[in-house]
Amino acid sequence: MRHALFVLLTFSCLGITPPKAVGQKQGQARIDSLLLELPRASEDTNKVLLLATLSYNYYPINPDEGIKYGNEGLGACRRST
């Protein structure tokens, strides 16, 4: 889990993102889709990654919300270790 979080944070800090798959949702549609998954996510690595993805996708649209979900992801990461 720590390795995955390290890789995600490293890519985020460097501004490198993996290429988008064809047909993958972007922008507000992607955020809405992730928000629907959030209540069903169990308290594990998947929830941390979901919150990190939400934070990354929200940041250009609404930085305050991006920071909120990023902090929530950090809290979930600490609780799961």
PDB file with SEQRES, HELIX, SHEET and CRYST1 records, atoms N, CA, C and O in Angstrom:
SEQRES   1 A   81  MET ARG HIS ALA LEU PHE VAL LEU LEU THR PHE SER CYS          
SEQRES   2 A   81  LEU GLY ILE THR PRO PRO LYS ALA VAL GLY GLN LYS GLN          
SEQRES   3 A   81  GLY GLN ALA ARG ILE ASP SER LEU LEU LEU GLU LEU PRO          
SEQRES   4 A   81  ARG ALA SER GLU ASP THR ASN LYS VAL LEU LEU LEU ALA          
SEQRES   5 A   81  THR LEU SER TYR ASN TYR TYR PRO ILE ASN PRO ASP GLU          
SEQRES   6 A   81  GLY ILE LYS TYR GLY ASN GLU GLY LEU GLY ALA CYS ARG          
SEQRES   7 A   81  ARG SER THR                                                  
HELIX    1 AA1 ARG A    2  LEU A   14  1                                  13    
HELIX    2 AA2 GLY A   27  GLU A   37  1                                  11    
HELIX    3 AA3 LEU A   38  ARG A   40  5                                   3    
HELIX    4 AA4 THR A   45  TYR A   58  1                                  14    
HELIX    5 AA5 PRO A   63  SER A   80  1                                  18    
CRYST1    1.000    1.000    1.000  90.00  90.00  90.00 P 1           1          
ATOM      1  N   MET A   1       0.822  -1.183   0.000  1.00  0.00           N  
ATOM      2  CA  MET A   1       0.000   0.000   0.000  1.00  0.00           C  
ATOM      3  C   MET A   1       0.871   1.253   0.000  1.00  0.00           C  
ATOM      4  O   MET A   1       0.596   2.201  -0.736  1.00  0.00           O  
ATOM      5  N   ARG A   2       1.905   1.261   0.812  1.00  0.00           N  
ATOM      6  CA  ARG A   2       2.771   2.442   0.873  1.00  0.00           C  
ATOM      7  C   ARG A   2       3.469   2.685  -0.457  1.00  0.00           C  
ATOM      8  O   ARG A   2       3.694   3.827  -0.855  1.00  0.00           O  
ATOM      9  N   HIS A   3       3.807   1.594  -1.138  1.00  0.00           N  
ATOM     10  CA  HIS A   3       4.458   1.737  -2.437  1.00  0.00           C  
ATOM     11  C   HIS A   3       3.519   2.416  -3.432  1.00  0.00           C  
ATOM     12  O   HIS A   3       3.930   3.313  -4.169  1.00  0.00           O  
ATOM     13  N   ALA A   4       2.261   1.988  -3.451  1.00  0.00           N  
ATOM     14  CA  ALA A   4       1.290   2.581  -4.371  1.00  0.00           C  
ATOM     15  C   ALA A   4       1.070   4.049  -4.057  1.00  0.00           C  
ATOM     16  O   ALA A   4       0.978   4.874  -4.965  1.00  0.00           O  
ATOM     17  N   LEU A   5       0.985   4.378  -2.778  1.00  0.00           N  
ATOM     18  CA  LEU A   5       0.801   5.768  -2.373  1.00  0.00           C  
ATOM     19  C   LEU A   5       2.025   6.603  -2.758  1.00  0.00           C  
ATOM     20  O   LEU A   5       1.882   7.735  -3.218  1.00  0.00           O  
ATOM     21  N   PHE A   6       3.218   6.051  -2.572  1.00  0.00           N  
ATOM     22  CA  PHE A   6       4.444   6.753  -2.936  1.00  0.00           C  
ATOM     23  C   PHE A   6       4.473   7.045  -4.433  1.00  0.00           C  
ATOM     24  O   PHE A   6       4.810   8.154  -4.849  1.00  0.00           O  
ATOM     25  N   VAL A   7       4.120   6.052  -5.236  1.00  0.00           N  
ATOM     26  CA  VAL A   7       4.116   6.230  -6.691  1.00  0.00           C  
ATOM     27  C   VAL A   7       3.094   7.289  -7.089  1.00  0.00           C  
ATOM     28  O   VAL A   7       3.381   8.152  -7.918  1.00  0.00           O  
ATOM     29  N   LEU A   8       1.907   7.223  -6.503  1.00  0.00           N  
ATOM     30  CA  LEU A   8       0.863   8.202  -6.814  1.00  0.00           C  
ATOM     31  C   LEU A   8       1.292   9.614  -6.435  1.00  0.00           C  
ATOM     32  O   LEU A   8       1.114  10.549  -7.216  1.00  0.00           O  
ATOM     33  N   LEU A   9       1.849   9.771  -5.257  1.00  0.00           N  
ATOM     34  CA  LEU A   9       2.298  11.092  -4.820  1.00  0.00           C  
ATOM     35  C   LEU A   9       3.467  11.597  -5.662  1.00  0.00           C  
ATOM     36  O   LEU A   9       3.554  12.789  -5.957  1.00  0.00           O  
ATOM     37  N   THR A  10       4.358  10.697  -6.043  1.00  0.00           N  
ATOM     38  CA  THR A  10       5.491  11.093  -6.880  1.00  0.00           C  
ATOM     39  C   THR A  10       5.005  11.615  -8.226  1.00  0.00           C  
ATOM     40  O   THR A  10       5.448  12.669  -8.680  1.00  0.00           O  
ATOM     41  N   PHE A  11       4.092  10.879  -8.869  1.00  0.00           N  
ATOM     42  CA  PHE A  11       3.565  11.334 -10.150  1.00  0.00           C  
ATOM     43  C   PHE A  11       2.815  12.641  -9.999  1.00  0.00           C  
ATOM     44  O   PHE A  11       2.912  13.518 -10.858  1.00  0.00           O  
ATOM     45  N   SER A  12       2.063  12.780  -8.908  1.00  0.00           N  
ATOM     46  CA  SER A  12       1.309  14.011  -8.692  1.00  0.00           C  
ATOM     47  C   SER A  12       2.240  15.198  -8.515  1.00  0.00           C  
ATOM     48  O   SER A  12       1.991  16.271  -9.065  1.00  0.00           O  
ATOM     49  N   CYS A  13       3.300  15.017  -7.758  1.00  0.00           N  
ATOM     50  CA  CYS A  13       4.241  16.107  -7.512  1.00  0.00           C  
ATOM     51  C   CYS A  13       4.988  16.509  -8.778  1.00  0.00           C  
ATOM     52  O   CYS A  13       5.295  17.684  -8.978  1.00  0.00           O  
ATOM     53  N   LEU A  14       5.275  15.551  -9.615  1.00  0.00           N  
ATOM     54  CA  LEU A  14       6.010  15.834 -10.843  1.00  0.00           C  
ATOM     55  C   LEU A  14       5.100  16.313 -11.966  1.00  0.00           C  
ATOM     56  O   LEU A  14       5.577  16.759 -13.010  1.00  0.00           O  
ATOM     57  N   GLY A  15       3.813  16.222 -11.757  1.00  0.00           N  
ATOM     58  CA  GLY A  15       2.878  16.649 -12.795  1.00  0.00           C  
ATOM     59  C   GLY A  15       2.755  15.649 -13.920  1.00  0.00           C  
ATOM     60  O   GLY A  15       2.261  15.981 -14.997  1.00  0.00           O  
ATOM     61  N   ILE A  16       3.202  14.422 -13.681  1.00  0.00           N  
ATOM     62  CA  ILE A  16       3.135  13.388 -14.705  1.00  0.00           C  
ATOM     63  C   ILE A  16       1.870  12.579 -14.467  1.00  0.00           C  
ATOM     64  O   ILE A  16       1.611  12.120 -13.355  1.00  0.00           O  
ATOM     65  N   THR A  17       1.101  12.414 -15.507  1.00  0.00           N  
ATOM     66  CA  THR A  17      -0.103  11.598 -15.395  1.00  0.00           C  
ATOM     67  C   THR A  17      -0.049  10.500 -16.424  1.00  0.00           C  
ATOM     68  O   THR A  17       0.473  10.698 -17.522  1.00  0.00           O  
ATOM     69  N   PRO A  18      -0.581   9.343 -16.085  1.00  0.00           N  
ATOM     70  CA  PRO A  18      -0.616   8.281 -17.083  1.00  0.00           C  
ATOM     71  C   PRO A  18      -1.546   8.678 -18.226  1.00  0.00           C  
ATOM     72  O   PRO A  18      -2.478   9.456 -18.023  1.00  0.00           O  
ATOM     73  N   PRO A  19      -1.302   8.154 -19.416  1.00  0.00           N  
ATOM     74  CA  PRO A  19      -2.163   8.514 -20.542  1.00  0.00           C  
ATOM     75  C   PRO A  19      -3.603   8.099 -20.275  1.00  0.00           C  
ATOM     76  O   PRO A  19      -3.862   7.081 -19.634  1.00  0.00           O  
ATOM     77  N   LYS A  20      -4.523   8.894 -20.769  1.00  0.00           N  
ATOM     78  CA  LYS A  20      -5.946   8.616 -20.580  1.00  0.00           C  
ATOM     79  C   LYS A  20      -6.403   7.556 -21.578  1.00  0.00           C  
ATOM     80  O   LYS A  20      -6.051   7.587 -22.757  1.00  0.00           O  
ATOM     81  N   ALA A  21      -7.181   6.638 -21.078  1.00  0.00           N  
ATOM     82  CA  ALA A  21      -7.736   5.611 -21.948  1.00  0.00           C  
ATOM     83  C   ALA A  21      -8.845   6.227 -22.799  1.00  0.00           C  
ATOM     84  O   ALA A  21      -9.507   7.177 -22.380  1.00  0.00           O  
ATOM     85  N   VAL A  22      -9.035   5.697 -23.955  1.00  0.00           N  
ATOM     86  CA  VAL A  22     -10.097   6.181 -24.824  1.00  0.00           C  
ATOM     87  C   VAL A  22     -11.432   5.875 -24.154  1.00  0.00           C  
ATOM     88  O   VAL A  22     -11.662   4.754 -23.701  1.00  0.00           O  
ATOM     89  N   GLY A  23     -12.297   6.858 -24.094  1.00  0.00           N  
ATOM     90  CA  GLY A  23     -13.603   6.663 -23.498  1.00  0.00           C  
ATOM     91  C   GLY A  23     -13.631   6.914 -21.996  1.00  0.00           C  
ATOM     92  O   GLY A  23     -14.690   6.821 -21.376  1.00  0.00           O  
ATOM     93  N   GLN A  24     -12.496   7.227 -21.409  1.00  0.00           N  
ATOM     94  CA  GLN A  24     -12.456   7.477 -19.974  1.00  0.00           C  
ATOM     95  C   GLN A  24     -13.077   8.843 -19.688  1.00  0.00           C  
ATOM     96  O   GLN A  24     -12.834   9.813 -20.406  1.00  0.00           O  
ATOM     97  N   LYS A  25     -13.881   8.899 -18.630  1.00  0.00           N  
ATOM     98  CA  LYS A  25     -14.538  10.152 -18.281  1.00  0.00           C  
ATOM     99  C   LYS A  25     -13.511  11.170 -17.819  1.00  0.00           C  
ATOM    100  O   LYS A  25     -12.474  10.821 -17.256  1.00  0.00           O  
ATOM    101  N   GLN A  26     -13.826  12.446 -18.070  1.00  0.00           N  
ATOM    102  CA  GLN A  26     -12.944  13.527 -17.658  1.00  0.00           C  
ATOM    103  C   GLN A  26     -13.768  14.641 -17.046  1.00  0.00           C  
ATOM    104  O   GLN A  26     -14.984  14.699 -17.231  1.00  0.00           O  
ATOM    105  N   GLY A  27     -13.107  15.525 -16.317  1.00  0.00           N  
ATOM    106  CA  GLY A  27     -13.749  16.698 -15.760  1.00  0.00           C  
ATOM    107  C   GLY A  27     -14.808  16.362 -14.735  1.00  0.00           C  
ATOM    108  O   GLY A  27     -14.638  15.452 -13.923  1.00  0.00           O  
ATOM    109  N   GLN A  28     -15.906  17.103 -14.777  1.00  0.00           N  
ATOM    110  CA  GLN A  28     -16.963  16.948 -13.788  1.00  0.00           C  
ATOM    111  C   GLN A  28     -17.622  15.568 -13.866  1.00  0.00           C  
ATOM    112  O   GLN A  28     -18.048  15.037 -12.841  1.00  0.00           O  
ATOM    113  N   ALA A  29     -17.711  14.986 -15.049  1.00  0.00           N  
ATOM    114  CA  ALA A  29     -18.290  13.645 -15.184  1.00  0.00           C  
ATOM    115  C   ALA A  29     -17.453  12.624 -14.424  1.00  0.00           C  
ATOM    116  O   ALA A  29     -17.997  11.725 -13.782  1.00  0.00           O  
ATOM    117  N   ARG A  30     -16.147  12.759 -14.493  1.00  0.00           N  
ATOM    118  CA  ARG A  30     -15.236  11.855 -13.765  1.00  0.00           C  
ATOM    119  C   ARG A  30     -15.410  12.046 -12.264  1.00  0.00           C  
ATOM    120  O   ARG A  30     -15.472  11.068 -11.518  1.00  0.00           O  
ATOM    121  N   ILE A  31     -15.489  13.285 -11.817  1.00  0.00           N  
ATOM    122  CA  ILE A  31     -15.661  13.568 -10.398  1.00  0.00           C  
ATOM    123  C   ILE A  31     -16.976  12.982  -9.901  1.00  0.00           C  
ATOM    124  O   ILE A  31     -17.017  12.354  -8.843  1.00  0.00           O  
ATOM    125  N   ASP A  32     -18.050  13.183 -10.657  1.00  0.00           N  
ATOM    126  CA  ASP A  32     -19.355  12.637 -10.266  1.00  0.00           C  
ATOM    127  C   ASP A  32     -19.306  11.121 -10.143  1.00  0.00           C  
ATOM    128  O   ASP A  32     -19.887  10.551  -9.219  1.00  0.00           O  
ATOM    129  N   SER A  33     -18.624  10.474 -11.061  1.00  0.00           N  
ATOM    130  CA  SER A  33     -18.486   9.025 -11.034  1.00  0.00           C  
ATOM    131  C   SER A  33     -17.714   8.576  -9.785  1.00  0.00           C  
ATOM    132  O   SER A  33     -18.100   7.610  -9.127  1.00  0.00           O  
ATOM    133  N   LEU A  34     -16.635   9.275  -9.467  1.00  0.00           N  
ATOM    134  CA  LEU A  34     -15.837   8.933  -8.283  1.00  0.00           C  
ATOM    135  C   LEU A  34     -16.622   9.168  -6.998  1.00  0.00           C  
ATOM    136  O   LEU A  34     -16.519   8.383  -6.055  1.00  0.00           O  
ATOM    137  N   LEU A  35     -17.404  10.240  -6.956  1.00  0.00           N  
ATOM    138  CA  LEU A  35     -18.210  10.535  -5.773  1.00  0.00           C  
ATOM    139  C   LEU A  35     -19.263   9.454  -5.533  1.00  0.00           C  
ATOM    140  O   LEU A  35     -19.605   9.175  -4.384  1.00  0.00           O  
ATOM    141  N   LEU A  36     -19.775   8.846  -6.590  1.00  0.00           N  
ATOM    142  CA  LEU A  36     -20.735   7.750  -6.441  1.00  0.00           C  
ATOM    143  C   LEU A  36     -20.077   6.501  -5.859  1.00  0.00           C  
ATOM    144  O   LEU A  36     -20.725   5.732  -5.150  1.00  0.00           O  
ATOM    145  N   GLU A  37     -18.799   6.298  -6.154  1.00  0.00           N  
ATOM    146  CA  GLU A  37     -18.068   5.141  -5.639  1.00  0.00           C  
ATOM    147  C   GLU A  37     -17.659   5.315  -4.181  1.00  0.00           C  
ATOM    148  O   GLU A  37     -17.509   4.327  -3.462  1.00  0.00           O  
ATOM    149  N   LEU A  38     -17.479   6.539  -3.742  1.00  0.00           N  
ATOM    150  CA  LEU A  38     -16.928   6.820  -2.418  1.00  0.00           C  
ATOM    151  C   LEU A  38     -17.702   6.179  -1.264  1.00  0.00           C  
ATOM    152  O   LEU A  38     -17.066   5.572  -0.402  1.00  0.00           O  
ATOM    153  N   PRO A  39     -19.027   6.273  -1.193  1.00  0.00           N  
ATOM    154  CA  PRO A  39     -19.733   5.674  -0.050  1.00  0.00           C  
ATOM    155  C   PRO A  39     -19.595   4.153   0.020  1.00  0.00           C  
ATOM    156  O   PRO A  39     -19.695   3.571   1.100  1.00  0.00           O  
ATOM    157  N   ARG A  40     -19.368   3.512  -1.117  1.00  0.00           N  
ATOM    158  CA  ARG A  40     -19.249   2.047  -1.144  1.00  0.00           C  
ATOM    159  C   ARG A  40     -17.833   1.565  -0.893  1.00  0.00           C  
ATOM    160  O   ARG A  40     -17.622   0.368  -0.699  1.00  0.00           O  
ATOM    161  N   ALA A  41     -16.858   2.463  -0.892  1.00  0.00           N  
ATOM    162  CA  ALA A  41     -15.453   2.065  -0.749  1.00  0.00           C  
ATOM    163  C   ALA A  41     -15.177   1.605   0.680  1.00  0.00           C  
ATOM    164  O   ALA A  41     -15.577   2.258   1.644  1.00  0.00           O  
ATOM    165  N   SER A  42     -14.495   0.482   0.799  1.00  0.00           N  
ATOM    166  CA  SER A  42     -14.127  -0.005   2.124  1.00  0.00           C  
ATOM    167  C   SER A  42     -12.901   0.757   2.622  1.00  0.00           C  
ATOM    168  O   SER A  42     -12.182   1.374   1.835  1.00  0.00           O  
ATOM    169  N   GLU A  43     -12.673   0.711   3.910  1.00  0.00           N  
ATOM    170  CA  GLU A  43     -11.572   1.457   4.527  1.00  0.00           C  
ATOM    171  C   GLU A  43     -10.247   0.734   4.271  1.00  0.00           C  
ATOM    172  O   GLU A  43      -9.713   0.080   5.168  1.00  0.00           O  
ATOM    173  N   ASP A  44      -9.727   0.849   3.073  1.00  0.00           N  
ATOM    174  CA  ASP A  44      -8.453   0.226   2.732  1.00  0.00           C  
ATOM    175  C   ASP A  44      -7.749   1.052   1.664  1.00  0.00           C  
ATOM    176  O   ASP A  44      -8.088   2.213   1.436  1.00  0.00           O  
ATOM    177  N   THR A  45      -6.785   0.452   1.026  1.00  0.00           N  
ATOM    178  CA  THR A  45      -5.994   1.140   0.008  1.00  0.00           C  
ATOM    179  C   THR A  45      -6.871   1.691  -1.113  1.00  0.00           C  
ATOM    180  O   THR A  45      -6.593   2.764  -1.647  1.00  0.00           O  
ATOM    181  N   ASN A  46      -7.916   0.968  -1.466  1.00  0.00           N  
ATOM    182  CA  ASN A  46      -8.784   1.431  -2.552  1.00  0.00           C  
ATOM    183  C   ASN A  46      -9.433   2.766  -2.215  1.00  0.00           C  
ATOM    184  O   ASN A  46      -9.561   3.626  -3.086  1.00  0.00           O  
ATOM    185  N   LYS A  47      -9.845   2.951  -0.961  1.00  0.00           N  
ATOM    186  CA  LYS A  47     -10.460   4.217  -0.574  1.00  0.00           C  
ATOM    187  C   LYS A  47      -9.424   5.344  -0.615  1.00  0.00           C  
ATOM    188  O   LYS A  47      -9.729   6.456  -1.046  1.00  0.00           O  
ATOM    189  N   VAL A  48      -8.203   5.054  -0.167  1.00  0.00           N  
ATOM    190  CA  VAL A  48      -7.136   6.058  -0.204  1.00  0.00           C  
ATOM    191  C   VAL A  48      -6.869   6.471  -1.653  1.00  0.00           C  
ATOM    192  O   VAL A  48      -6.745   7.660  -1.946  1.00  0.00           O  
ATOM    193  N   LEU A  49      -6.780   5.505  -2.550  1.00  0.00           N  
ATOM    194  CA  LEU A  49      -6.538   5.808  -3.962  1.00  0.00           C  
ATOM    195  C   LEU A  49      -7.715   6.558  -4.584  1.00  0.00           C  
ATOM    196  O   LEU A  49      -7.516   7.446  -5.414  1.00  0.00           O  
ATOM    197  N   LEU A  50      -8.923   6.210  -4.191  1.00  0.00           N  
ATOM    198  CA  LEU A  50     -10.110   6.906  -4.677  1.00  0.00           C  
ATOM    199  C   LEU A  50     -10.099   8.366  -4.224  1.00  0.00           C  
ATOM    200  O   LEU A  50     -10.397   9.266  -5.010  1.00  0.00           O  
ATOM    201  N   LEU A  51      -9.758   8.595  -2.963  1.00  0.00           N  
ATOM    202  CA  LEU A  51      -9.691   9.966  -2.444  1.00  0.00           C  
ATOM    203  C   LEU A  51      -8.562  10.754  -3.114  1.00  0.00           C  
ATOM    204  O   LEU A  51      -8.713  11.945  -3.385  1.00  0.00           O  
ATOM    205  N   ALA A  52      -7.437  10.094  -3.378  1.00  0.00           N  
ATOM    206  CA  ALA A  52      -6.324  10.760  -4.059  1.00  0.00           C  
ATOM    207  C   ALA A  52      -6.739  11.136  -5.489  1.00  0.00           C  
ATOM    208  O   ALA A  52      -6.402  12.217  -5.973  1.00  0.00           O  
ATOM    209  N   THR A  53      -7.460  10.250  -6.151  1.00  0.00           N  
ATOM    210  CA  THR A  53      -7.928  10.530  -7.506  1.00  0.00           C  
ATOM    211  C   THR A  53      -8.939  11.673  -7.506  1.00  0.00           C  
ATOM    212  O   THR A  53      -8.910  12.538  -8.381  1.00  0.00           O  
ATOM    213  N   LEU A  54      -9.834  11.671  -6.516  1.00  0.00           N  
ATOM    214  CA  LEU A  54     -10.790  12.771  -6.384  1.00  0.00           C  
ATOM    215  C   LEU A  54     -10.049  14.084  -6.177  1.00  0.00           C  
ATOM    216  O   LEU A  54     -10.373  15.092  -6.805  1.00  0.00           O  
ATOM    217  N   SER A  55      -9.063  14.071  -5.303  1.00  0.00           N  
ATOM    218  CA  SER A  55      -8.284  15.273  -5.028  1.00  0.00           C  
ATOM    219  C   SER A  55      -7.613  15.782  -6.300  1.00  0.00           C  
ATOM    220  O   SER A  55      -7.650  16.977  -6.593  1.00  0.00           O  
ATOM    221  N   TYR A  56      -7.009  14.886  -7.043  1.00  0.00           N  
ATOM    222  CA  TYR A  56      -6.302  15.244  -8.278  1.00  0.00           C  
ATOM    223  C   TYR A  56      -7.262  15.825  -9.316  1.00  0.00           C  
ATOM    224  O   TYR A  56      -6.934  16.799  -9.993  1.00  0.00           O  
ATOM    225  N   ASN A  57      -8.449  15.224  -9.438  1.00  0.00           N  
ATOM    226  CA  ASN A  57      -9.417  15.684 -10.433  1.00  0.00           C  
ATOM    227  C   ASN A  57     -10.121  16.964 -10.016  1.00  0.00           C  
ATOM    228  O   ASN A  57     -10.498  17.767 -10.870  1.00  0.00           O  
ATOM    229  N   TYR A  58     -10.303  17.168  -8.715  1.00  0.00           N  
ATOM    230  CA  TYR A  58     -10.967  18.367  -8.235  1.00  0.00           C  
ATOM    231  C   TYR A  58     -10.049  19.585  -8.260  1.00  0.00           C  
ATOM    232  O   TYR A  58     -10.514  20.706  -8.463  1.00  0.00           O  
ATOM    233  N   TYR A  59      -8.772  19.376  -8.057  1.00  0.00           N  
ATOM    234  CA  TYR A  59      -7.856  20.501  -7.849  1.00  0.00           C  
ATOM    235  C   TYR A  59      -7.920  21.574  -8.943  1.00  0.00           C  
ATOM    236  O   TYR A  59      -7.957  22.757  -8.605  1.00  0.00           O  
ATOM    237  N   PRO A  60      -7.935  21.224 -10.235  1.00  0.00           N  
ATOM    238  CA  PRO A  60      -8.007  22.288 -11.254  1.00  0.00           C  
ATOM    239  C   PRO A  60      -9.361  22.999 -11.290  1.00  0.00           C  
ATOM    240  O   PRO A  60      -9.437  24.156 -11.702  1.00  0.00           O  
ATOM    241  N   ILE A  61     -10.418  22.327 -10.869  1.00  0.00           N  
ATOM    242  CA  ILE A  61     -11.768  22.888 -10.921  1.00  0.00           C  
ATOM    243  C   ILE A  61     -12.077  23.683  -9.660  1.00  0.00           C  
ATOM    244  O   ILE A  61     -12.573  24.807  -9.727  1.00  0.00           O  
ATOM    245  N   ASN A  62     -11.775  23.078  -8.496  1.00  0.00           N  
ATOM    246  CA  ASN A  62     -12.067  23.681  -7.208  1.00  0.00           C  
ATOM    247  C   ASN A  62     -10.958  23.273  -6.232  1.00  0.00           C  
ATOM    248  O   ASN A  62     -11.076  22.237  -5.579  1.00  0.00           O  
ATOM    249  N   PRO A  63      -9.883  24.064  -6.119  1.00  0.00           N  
ATOM    250  CA  PRO A  63      -8.741  23.678  -5.293  1.00  0.00           C  
ATOM    251  C   PRO A  63      -9.095  23.378  -3.833  1.00  0.00           C  
ATOM    252  O   PRO A  63      -8.497  22.486  -3.232  1.00  0.00           O  
ATOM    253  N   ASP A  64     -10.044  24.095  -3.261  1.00  0.00           N  
ATOM    254  CA  ASP A  64     -10.414  23.834  -1.874  1.00  0.00           C  
ATOM    255  C   ASP A  64     -10.976  22.426  -1.702  1.00  0.00           C  
ATOM    256  O   ASP A  64     -10.650  21.737  -0.735  1.00  0.00           O  
ATOM    257  N   GLU A  65     -11.818  22.000  -2.639  1.00  0.00           N  
ATOM    258  CA  GLU A  65     -12.356  20.639  -2.587  1.00  0.00           C  
ATOM    259  C   GLU A  65     -11.238  19.623  -2.818  1.00  0.00           C  
ATOM    260  O   GLU A  65     -11.223  18.568  -2.184  1.00  0.00           O  
ATOM    261  N   GLY A  66     -10.313  19.927  -3.711  1.00  0.00           N  
ATOM    262  CA  GLY A  66      -9.183  19.035  -3.957  1.00  0.00           C  
ATOM    263  C   GLY A  66      -8.359  18.834  -2.703  1.00  0.00           C  
ATOM    264  O   GLY A  66      -7.960  17.712  -2.390  1.00  0.00           O  
ATOM    265  N   ILE A  67      -8.104  19.909  -1.986  1.00  0.00           N  
ATOM    266  CA  ILE A  67      -7.341  19.824  -0.745  1.00  0.00           C  
ATOM    267  C   ILE A  67      -8.122  19.038   0.302  1.00  0.00           C  
ATOM    268  O   ILE A  67      -7.550  18.237   1.040  1.00  0.00           O  
ATOM    269  N   LYS A  68      -9.432  19.271   0.363  1.00  0.00           N  
ATOM    270  CA  LYS A  68     -10.285  18.562   1.333  1.00  0.00           C  
ATOM    271  C   LYS A  68     -10.196  17.049   1.124  1.00  0.00           C  
ATOM    272  O   LYS A  68      -9.996  16.300   2.080  1.00  0.00           O  
ATOM    273  N   TYR A  69     -10.345  16.599  -0.121  1.00  0.00           N  
ATOM    274  CA  TYR A  69     -10.291  15.166  -0.398  1.00  0.00           C  
ATOM    275  C   TYR A  69      -8.871  14.614  -0.222  1.00  0.00           C  
ATOM    276  O   TYR A  69      -8.703  13.463   0.181  1.00  0.00           O  
ATOM    277  N   GLY A  70      -7.863  15.415  -0.517  1.00  0.00           N  
ATOM    278  CA  GLY A  70      -6.490  14.992  -0.282  1.00  0.00           C  
ATOM    279  C   GLY A  70      -6.221  14.773   1.192  1.00  0.00           C  
ATOM    280  O   GLY A  70      -5.605  13.776   1.568  1.00  0.00           O  
ATOM    281  N   ASN A  71      -6.675  15.692   2.032  1.00  0.00           N  
ATOM    282  CA  ASN A  71      -6.506  15.544   3.482  1.00  0.00           C  
ATOM    283  C   ASN A  71      -7.294  14.356   4.015  1.00  0.00           C  
ATOM    284  O   ASN A  71      -6.828  13.640   4.902  1.00  0.00           O  
ATOM    285  N   GLU A  72      -8.482  14.151   3.474  1.00  0.00           N  
ATOM    286  CA  GLU A  72      -9.279  12.991   3.884  1.00  0.00           C  
ATOM    287  C   GLU A  72      -8.555  11.691   3.516  1.00  0.00           C  
ATOM    288  O   GLU A  72      -8.572  10.726   4.280  1.00  0.00           O  
ATOM    289  N   GLY A  73      -7.924  11.676   2.349  1.00  0.00           N  
ATOM    290  CA  GLY A  73      -7.150  10.512   1.929  1.00  0.00           C  
ATOM    291  C   GLY A  73      -5.961  10.256   2.835  1.00  0.00           C  
ATOM    292  O   GLY A  73      -5.652   9.108   3.154  1.00  0.00           O  
ATOM    293  N   LEU A  74      -5.291  11.328   3.253  1.00  0.00           N  
ATOM    294  CA  LEU A  74      -4.176  11.160   4.185  1.00  0.00           C  
ATOM    295  C   LEU A  74      -4.659  10.601   5.515  1.00  0.00           C  
ATOM    296  O   LEU A  74      -4.004   9.743   6.108  1.00  0.00           O  
ATOM    297  N   GLY A  75      -5.808  11.088   5.985  1.00  0.00           N  
ATOM    298  CA  GLY A  75      -6.369  10.570   7.229  1.00  0.00           C  
ATOM    299  C   GLY A  75      -6.743   9.112   7.100  1.00  0.00           C  
ATOM    300  O   GLY A  75      -6.508   8.333   8.024  1.00  0.00           O  
ATOM    301  N   ALA A  76      -7.323   8.721   5.972  1.00  0.00           N  
ATOM    302  CA  ALA A  76      -7.690   7.325   5.742  1.00  0.00           C  
ATOM    303  C   ALA A  76      -6.447   6.458   5.661  1.00  0.00           C  
ATOM    304  O   ALA A  76      -6.457   5.314   6.115  1.00  0.00           O  
ATOM    305  N   CYS A  77      -5.387   6.986   5.092  1.00  0.00           N  
ATOM    306  CA  CYS A  77      -4.125   6.257   4.983  1.00  0.00           C  
ATOM    307  C   CYS A  77      -3.556   5.992   6.382  1.00  0.00           C  
ATOM    308  O   CYS A  77      -3.083   4.891   6.667  1.00  0.00           O  
ATOM    309  N   ARG A  78      -3.604   6.984   7.229  1.00  0.00           N  
ATOM    310  CA  ARG A  78      -3.085   6.828   8.595  1.00  0.00           C  
ATOM    311  C   ARG A  78      -3.924   5.834   9.393  1.00  0.00           C  
ATOM    312  O   ARG A  78      -3.386   5.067  10.191  1.00  0.00           O  
ATOM    313  N   ARG A  79      -5.247   5.844   9.180  1.00  0.00           N  
ATOM    314  CA  ARG A  79      -6.122   4.932   9.912  1.00  0.00           C  
ATOM    315  C   ARG A  79      -5.934   3.496   9.469  1.00  0.00           C  
ATOM    316  O   ARG A  79      -6.124   2.577  10.265  1.00  0.00           O  
ATOM    317  N   SER A  80      -5.564   3.284   8.217  1.00  0.00           N  
ATOM    318  CA  SER A  80      -5.465   1.924   7.704  1.00  0.00           C  
ATOM    319  C   SER A  80      -4.119   1.257   7.977  1.00  0.00           C  
ATOM    320  O   SER A  80      -3.961   0.063   7.727  1.00  0.00           O  
ATOM    321  N   THR A  81      -3.152   2.014   8.485  1.00  0.00           N  
ATOM    322  CA  THR A  81      -1.845   1.399   8.770  1.00  0.00           C  
ATOM    323  C   THR A  81      -1.734   0.973  10.194  1.00  0.00           C  
ATOM    324  O   THR A  81      -0.702   0.440  10.601  1.00  0.00           O  
TER     325      THR A  81                                                      
END                                                                             
